[in-house]
Amino acid sequence: MAQRIGIIDSGVGGLSCLVEAEKSWPDAHYIYLGDNLRCPYGPKSDDEIIEYSRQMVEELVRRQVDKIIIACNTATAIALPILEKEFDIPLIGVIRSGAQAAIKASVNKKIAVIGTTATIRSQSYTKALKALDPHVEVHSLATQEFVDWVEAHEISGSALEAKVAEKLQSLTEFSCDTLILGCTHFPLLRGPIQKAVGENVFLIDAGLETVHLVMPEHERIFGEYIDQDTEFLTTGDKENFRSVAEWWLGRPISSIQSIVLGGEKDE
């Protein structure tokens, strides 16, 4: 029987994890849940983030998944330590793997992190990086608006590039050689981000690194995705989700289910 793997995110950002997972485990069955109605999580209180994340985990446990990838840096930073104590199912966050990859990649030991307001406020990446190498220098920058741009499908163009460059100006001054994309929405802005920080800065996709951590390379299968019946769940507008998801995945989605979290009946 194919392993059932759940992936949760506050919106569409976790699709970057789904794309990589499908390449690595093409014979698995995936259930993706995006809480688009309440996205973004970054500006919300810790209590809200914990409760919303709990509701997503409960929904996928009810659907009998074998493990859940929390493809949301904010939920990983704020909710994962709590949820790990409440659920027996394996819950995999994105911060530890991103930190490990950054330590391995950095030469000058100057690592920058961009993420949501809540992720940066938690200092989770700084703590994870310092635990791995106490001598590393870390510069963290909240780029909450990046999430809004991706959710609105604003991911290219000269106007966007100018906004990204202005926001990331302090990273140029920091002279980092490695930048952690501390939100799974951010890989869709990889081009403008890379242009803003320069080609000599190595970008770490924390979501991608998490997939690699969950399934070591010698255990990966690779190949064309076999199970085309991935289940897509969203708390938001189904057609808005479809337009972004199909663009990101590069294939049509046959079915999307609209659900209501928090004990109410699905639509």
C-alpha positions as CSV (number, residue, x, y, z in Angstrom):
1,M,0.0,0.0,0.0
2,A,1.3,3.5,-0.9
3,Q,2.4,5.6,1.9
4,R,0.0,8.5,2.6
5,I,1.8,11.8,3.2
6,G,0.2,15.0,4.3
7,I,1.5,18.4,3.6
8,I,0.1,21.5,5.3
9,D,0.7,25.2,4.8
10,S,-0.9,28.5,5.5
11,G,-1.5,28.9,1.7
12,V,0.1,27.8,-1.5
13,G,3.8,28.0,-0.4
14,G,3.9,24.3,0.6
15,L,3.3,23.3,-3.0
16,S,7.1,23.8,-3.4
17,C,7.5,20.8,-1.0
18,L,4.8,18.8,-2.9
19,V,6.7,19.3,-6.2
20,E,9.9,17.9,-4.8
21,A,8.2,15.1,-2.8
22,E,6.4,13.9,-6.0
23,K,9.8,13.7,-7.7
24,S,11.4,11.8,-4.8
25,W,8.5,9.5,-3.9
26,P,6.4,9.1,-7.1
27,D,4.6,6.1,-5.7
28,A,3.2,7.8,-2.6
29,H,-0.2,9.3,-2.2
30,Y,-0.3,13.0,-1.1
31,I,-2.9,15.1,0.6
32,Y,-2.2,18.8,0.5
33,L,-4.0,21.2,2.8
34,G,-3.7,25.0,2.4
35,D,-5.4,27.3,4.9
36,N,-5.8,30.0,2.3
37,L,-8.7,31.6,4.1
38,R,-6.6,32.5,7.1
39,C,-3.4,33.1,5.2
40,P,-1.0,34.7,6.0
41,Y,0.0,33.3,9.4
42,G,3.0,35.6,9.9
43,P,1.2,38.6,11.4
44,K,-1.0,36.4,13.7
45,S,-0.6,35.8,17.4
46,D,1.2,32.7,18.6
47,D,-2.1,31.3,20.0
48,E,-3.8,31.7,16.7
49,I,-0.9,30.0,14.8
50,I,-0.9,27.1,17.2
51,E,-4.7,26.6,17.0
52,Y,-4.9,26.9,13.2
53,S,-1.9,24.5,12.8
54,R,-3.6,22.1,15.3
55,Q,-6.8,22.1,13.2
56,M,-4.9,21.3,10.0
57,V,-3.0,18.4,11.7
58,E,-6.3,17.1,13.1
59,E,-7.9,17.2,9.6
60,L,-5.1,15.1,8.1
61,V,-5.0,12.7,11.0
62,R,-8.7,12.1,10.4
63,R,-7.8,11.3,6.8
64,Q,-5.3,8.7,8.0
65,V,-2.0,10.0,6.7
66,D,1.2,8.3,7.8
67,K,3.2,11.4,8.3
68,I,2.8,15.2,7.9
69,I,5.2,17.7,6.5
70,I,4.6,21.1,8.1
71,A,5.6,23.0,5.0
72,C,5.2,26.4,6.8
73,N,8.1,28.0,8.6
74,T,5.8,30.0,10.8
75,A,3.8,27.0,11.9
76,T,7.1,25.1,12.4
77,A,8.6,27.9,14.5
78,I,5.5,28.5,16.7
79,A,3.3,25.4,16.7
80,L,5.5,22.4,16.0
81,P,7.0,22.2,19.6
82,I,3.5,22.1,21.0
83,L,1.9,19.8,18.4
84,E,4.7,17.2,18.7
85,K,3.5,16.6,22.3
86,E,-0.1,16.2,21.3
87,F,0.1,13.9,18.3
88,D,1.7,10.4,17.9
89,I,2.0,10.8,14.1
90,P,5.4,12.0,12.8
91,L,5.4,15.8,12.2
92,I,8.3,17.2,10.2
93,G,9.0,20.9,10.2
94,V,11.2,22.9,7.8
95,I,13.5,24.9,10.0
96,R,16.1,22.3,11.2
97,S,16.8,21.0,7.7
98,G,17.1,24.6,6.3
99,A,19.6,25.5,9.1
100,Q,21.7,22.4,8.4
101,A,21.9,23.1,4.7
102,A,22.9,26.7,5.3
103,I,25.7,25.7,7.7
104,K,27.0,23.3,5.2
105,A,26.9,25.8,2.3
106,S,28.3,28.9,4.0
107,V,32.0,29.6,3.7
108,N,32.3,33.0,5.4
109,K,29.8,32.0,8.2
110,K,27.6,34.9,7.5
111,I,24.1,33.6,7.0
112,A,20.9,35.7,6.4
113,V,17.4,34.6,6.9
114,I,14.2,36.0,5.5
115,G,10.8,34.9,6.7
116,T,7.4,36.0,8.0
117,T,7.0,38.4,11.0
118,A,6.3,35.5,13.3
119,T,9.1,33.3,12.1
120,I,11.7,36.0,12.5
121,R,10.2,37.1,15.9
122,S,10.6,33.5,17.2
123,Q,14.4,33.5,16.4
124,S,14.0,29.8,15.6
125,Y,16.5,30.0,12.7
126,T,19.0,31.9,14.7
127,K,18.7,29.4,17.5
128,A,19.0,26.4,15.1
129,L,22.0,27.9,13.3
130,K,23.8,28.8,16.6
131,A,23.2,25.3,17.9
132,L,25.0,23.9,14.9
133,D,27.8,26.5,14.9
134,P,28.1,29.0,17.7
135,H,30.5,31.2,15.6
136,V,28.1,31.8,12.8
137,E,26.8,35.3,12.2
138,V,23.1,35.6,11.5
139,H,21.1,38.5,10.1
140,S,17.3,38.0,10.1
141,L,14.9,40.1,8.2
142,A,11.1,39.9,8.2
143,T,9.7,40.1,4.6
144,Q,6.0,39.5,5.3
145,E,4.9,41.2,2.2
146,F,6.6,38.6,0.1
147,V,3.9,36.1,1.1
148,D,1.2,38.6,0.1
149,W,2.8,39.0,-3.4
150,V,3.0,35.2,-4.0
151,E,-0.6,34.6,-2.8
152,A,-1.7,37.4,-5.3
153,H,0.5,35.7,-8.0
154,E,2.7,38.7,-8.2
155,I,6.0,36.9,-8.9
156,S,7.8,38.7,-11.7
157,G,8.2,42.0,-13.5
158,S,10.4,45.0,-13.1
159,A,8.2,46.6,-10.4
160,L,8.4,43.6,-8.3
161,E,12.1,43.3,-8.7
162,A,12.5,46.9,-7.5
163,K,10.4,46.2,-4.4
164,V,12.4,43.1,-3.6
165,A,15.7,44.8,-4.1
166,E,14.7,47.7,-1.8
167,K,13.5,45.3,0.9
168,L,16.7,43.2,0.8
169,Q,19.1,46.1,0.8
170,S,20.3,45.3,4.4
171,L,21.4,41.9,3.2
172,T,23.8,43.4,0.7
173,E,25.3,45.5,3.5
174,F,25.7,42.3,5.7
175,S,27.8,40.6,3.1
176,C,26.3,37.1,3.6
177,D,27.2,34.3,1.3
178,T,24.1,32.2,2.2
179,L,20.5,33.2,2.4
180,I,17.8,31.0,3.8
181,L,14.4,31.3,2.2
182,G,12.6,30.9,5.5
183,C,9.1,30.6,4.0
184,T,7.9,28.1,1.5
185,H,6.3,30.9,-0.5
186,F,9.6,32.4,-1.3
187,P,11.0,30.0,-3.9
188,L,8.5,31.5,-6.3
189,L,10.4,34.8,-5.9
190,R,13.8,33.1,-6.3
191,G,14.6,35.0,-9.5
192,P,14.0,38.5,-8.0
193,I,15.6,37.6,-4.7
194,Q,18.7,36.2,-6.4
195,K,19.0,39.3,-8.6
196,A,18.7,41.5,-5.5
197,V,21.4,39.8,-3.4
198,G,23.7,38.9,-6.2
199,E,24.8,35.6,-7.9
200,N,27.4,34.9,-5.3
201,V,24.9,34.4,-2.5
202,F,23.7,30.8,-2.3
203,L,19.9,30.5,-1.7
204,I,18.7,27.7,0.6
205,D,15.1,26.5,0.0
206,A,14.1,25.2,3.4
207,G,11.1,23.3,2.1
208,L,13.2,21.4,-0.5
209,E,15.8,20.6,2.1
210,T,13.1,19.2,4.4
211,V,11.9,16.8,1.7
212,H,15.5,15.6,1.3
213,L,15.9,15.2,5.0
214,V,12.7,13.1,5.3
215,M,13.7,10.8,2.5
216,P,17.5,10.3,2.3
217,E,18.9,10.2,-1.3
218,H,19.6,6.5,-1.2
219,E,15.9,5.8,-0.4
220,R,14.5,8.0,-3.1
221,I,12.9,6.5,-6.2
222,F,12.8,9.5,-8.5
223,G,10.8,9.4,-11.8
224,E,7.5,10.5,-13.1
225,Y,4.8,10.9,-10.5
226,I,2.6,7.8,-10.6
227,D,-0.3,8.7,-8.3
228,Q,-2.1,11.5,-10.1
229,D,-4.9,11.5,-7.5
230,T,-3.3,13.8,-5.1
231,E,-6.0,15.3,-2.8
232,F,-6.0,19.0,-2.6
233,L,-7.9,20.7,0.3
234,T,-8.3,24.4,0.8
235,T,-10.1,26.6,3.3
236,G,-10.2,29.4,0.7
237,D,-11.6,29.9,-2.8
238,K,-11.1,26.8,-4.9
239,E,-10.6,28.5,-8.2
240,N,-8.0,30.9,-6.9
241,F,-6.2,28.0,-5.4
242,R,-6.5,26.0,-8.6
243,S,-5.0,28.8,-10.8
244,V,-1.9,29.1,-8.6
245,A,-1.5,25.4,-7.9
246,E,-1.7,24.4,-11.6
247,W,0.8,27.0,-12.6
248,W,3.2,25.8,-9.8
249,L,2.7,22.1,-10.4
250,G,2.7,22.4,-14.2
251,R,-0.3,20.1,-14.6
252,P,-4.1,20.3,-14.3
253,I,-5.8,19.5,-11.0
254,S,-8.9,17.3,-11.4
255,S,-10.4,17.9,-7.9
256,I,-10.1,20.4,-5.1
257,Q,-12.1,20.1,-1.9
258,S,-13.2,23.2,0.0
259,I,-13.2,22.5,3.7
260,V,-13.9,24.4,6.9
261,L,-11.5,23.8,9.8
262,G,-12.4,24.0,13.5
263,G,-15.2,21.5,13.8
264,E,-17.6,22.7,11.1
265,K,-18.9,20.6,8.3
266,D,-17.0,20.5,5.0
267,E,-18.6,22.2,1.9
